[in-house]
Amino acid sequence: MNEESIKAIPSNRLQYFPIMMFATIMGLGGLTLVFERLNHFFYFPSLFATGLITITTIMFFLICLTYLFKIIKYIDEVKKELKHPIRINFFAASSISMLILSAAYKEYSIETSLVFFYCGAILHLFLTYYTIRFWINNNLEIVHSNPAWFIPIVGNLIVPIAGVGFWDNSILIFYFSIGMFFWIILFSIILNRVIFHNPFAPKFMPTMFILIAPPAIGFISYIKLTGNLDFFAQILFSLALFFTILVAFMYKNFVKIKFFISWWAFTFPMAAVTLSSILMYELTKKDFYIYLSYILATITTLIVLLVAIATIKHMFKKEICIME
């Protein structure tokens, strides 16, 4: 069967609705948290945070319902994603989305926040074990490794951020320990992949931004658990800044990339490092972190807007939810 014949085959776009769509909730939810913090510490208008959390919540349930319909109608396609060496990592984006919404709703409704937290924390632990079992039981190749592997791991670092006040610290430290341990291991694997093997395919280049997320989220999580800006906390924050500057140095790698849904990988890590900067200002009261927070918040907002516009544009062109 030639390429023209394949393209001529009719397909239901629901069949190819990707699990990666949950990354949009991570990006929108991260930006929501940024505007909540800007409102809290810098007296930024609350209208932006309120509007964003409304949009994010609606989008979350729309994506959940759509993927549920896909499970009902195209279960074989879902099984393929669960067995895919790269896509399997994005299933954890669903539970991370719940945890981010939990953190965001603490400003509005503790009961809603608690529901999102319990669902997200329990589901994420299951997905962490499921993904690690997949890594152990399958013959993966080095070319399969990319920063998206951090997604099931980073989610464990978000649990203490959303869960302080809901669960005992000993349980939250359990999640934190998993995240920090596997971050170090996976970073070594991915660094080896980047330096000694073929470069990433263009569609996976945006996942380089995910390198920012573990130290940025780890920093916030550590402060939530300990309340201390000690030496280790400052190391985590410095690493988050280092990776942010690194991807800025690599801007030529990103400017000409064709649009893929993986562009949403740009968004949440930038929100994470922005939240880290705002927290540093809260802890140190140094003016430098005010300017840094505003710069990063502006960049994050622009990135989310550009990626959202590109997503909507390509949806109308029917270039999303198609067979790869």
C-alpha positions, 0 to 999 in steps of 0.5 A, spaced: 500 500 500 503 506 497 503 513 501 497 516 497 493 510 499 494 510 506 492 518 506 486 516 502 483 511 508 478 515 512 479 515 519 475 518 525 479 523 529 477 521 535 481 514 534 487 518 534 486 523 540 493 523 543 494 522 550 499 528 550 493 533 550 493 533 557 499 537 557 495 543 555 492 542 562 499 542 565 501 549 561 494 552 562 494 550 570 501 552 571 500 559 568 493 559 573 498 558 579 503 564 576 497 569 576 495 567 583 502 568 586 502 574 582 496 577 585 498 574 592 505 577 592 505 583 587 497 585 587 496 583 580 489 583 578 485 577 580 481 577 574 486 573 570 487 567 575 479 567 576 479 566 568 484 562 567 482 557 572 475 557 569 478 555 562 483 550 565 477 546 569 473 546 563 478 544 558 480 538 563 473 535 563 473 536 556 479 532 554 477 527 560 470 526 556 474 525 550 479 520 552 474 516 555 470 516 549 476 514 546 477 508 551 470 506 550 470 506 542 477 505 540 480 501 546 485 498 542 488 505 540 489 506 547 492 499 548 497 501 543 499 508 547 500 504 553 505 500 550 508 506 546 515 507 549 514 515 549 507 516 549 506 512 555 509 517 559 504 522 557 499 518 561 501 521 567 500 528 565 492 526 566 494 525 574 499 531 574 493 536 571 489 534 577 494 535 582 495 542 579 488 544 579 488 541 586 493 547 588 490 552 584 483 551 587 486 552 594 485 559 593 477 558 592 475 551 595 478 547 599 473 541 598 474 542 590 482 542 591 481 536 596 477 532 591 482 533 585 488 532 590 486 525 592 484 523 585 491 526 582 495 523 588 493 516 588 492 515 580 499 518 579 502 513 584 499 508 580 502 511 573 509 511 576 509 504 578 506 502 571 511 506 567 517 504 571 514 496 570 514 498 563 521 500 563 523 494 566 519 489 562 520 492 555 527 492 551 527 499 550 533 503 546 537 509 548 533 512 542 526 512 546 529 516 551 527 523 551 525 528 557 518 526 556 520 521 561 521 526 567 513 526 566 511 520 571 517 523 575 516 530 576 508 529 578 511 525 584 514 532 586 508 536 585 504 531 590 507 535 596 506 542 593 498 540 593 498 536 599 501 540 604 495 540 609 491 534 606 496 528 608 501 527 613 508 530 611 511 523 612 507 520 606 508 527 602 516 525 603 515 518 600 513 522 593 518 527 594 523 521 595 521 518 588 521 524 584 528 526 586 531 519 586 529 518 579 530 525 576 537 524 578 537 517 574 533 519 568 537 525 567 544 521 567 540 517 561 538 523 557 544 526 558 548 520 555 542 520 549 543 527 548 551 527 547 553 521 544 547 519 540 543 522 534 539 528 536 532 528 537 526 528 532 524 535 531 517 533 534 520 532 541 525 538 541 520 542 545 521 536 550 528 539 552 524 544 556 522 539 561 529 539 563 527 545 567 521 542 571 524 537 576 529 542 579 524 548 579 518 543 582 523 540 587 525 547 590 518 549 591 516 542 594 522 542 598 520 549 601 513 546 602 516 540 606 521 544 610 520 551 610 527 552 610 531 556 604 537 552 606 543 550 601 540 544 598 534 548 596 538 554 593 542 548 589 535 546 586 533 553 584 540 555 581 539 548 577 532 550 575 535 557 572 541 554 569 536 549 565 532 555 563 538 559 561 540 553 557 534 552 553 534 560 551 541 559 549 538 553 544 533 558 541 535 556 534 533 549 535 526 551 537 524 557 532 523 553 526 520 547 528 513 545 525 507 545 530 506 538 534 502 538 540 508 537 543 509 544 543 505 544 550 512 541 553 514 549 552 509 551 557 509 548 564 516 548 565 516 555 564 511 556 569 514 552 574 521 556 574 516 562 574 513 560 581 520 558 583 522 565 582 516 568 586 517 563 592 524 566 592 522 573 593 517 571 598 523 568 602 528 573 601 525 579 599 530 581 594 528 586 589 532 581 584 527 576 584 521 581 583 524 583 576 526 576 575 519 573 576 516 579 572 520 577 566 519 569 567 511 571 567 511 575 561 515 569 557 511 564 560 504 568 558 507 569 551 509 562 550 502 559 552 498 564 548 503 562 542 502 555 543 494 556 544 493 560 538 497 555 534 493 549 537 487 552 535 489 554 528 491 547 527 485 544 529 481 548 524 486 545 519 485 538 521 492 537 523 491 534 530 488 528 532 491 524 525 494 518 524 502 519 524 
